[in-house]
């Protein structure tokens, strides 16, 4: 894993993501396991930029193994998704 922030978020079970600031369209999160449906992450409204509700809590829906076996890290590194830090 190349992203230390993502590794910490996965180990804590607090993976909050939203589309990157420069992204104007939807982002497609793919999983390597064919039994798990891919997920489309819609962009958030700019007026909600400071709100926690603009983030999606992926740890509630997917296990740590599922998130590790997805394209999540690549999307974060490319800037298509951004990781939120909440305590």
JOJOPE-V734693 format. One record per backbone hydrogen bond with DSSP energy under -1.0 kcal/mol. NH is the residue of the N-H (numbers start at 1). CO is the residue of the C=O. Records with the same first field share a line. If there is no record, write none. Layout:
NH: CO ; CO
This chain:
7: 3
8: 4
9: 5
10: 6
11: 7
12: 8
14: 9
17: 56
18: 82
20: 80
23: 20
27: 41
29: 39
32: 69
36: 33
39: 29
41: 27
48: 45
49: 46
51: 48
54: 51
55: 52
56: 17
58: 15 ; 56
62: 58
67: 63
68: 64
69: 65
70: 67
71: 30
75: 71
76: 72
77: 73
78: 74
80: 75
81: 75
82: 18
84: 16
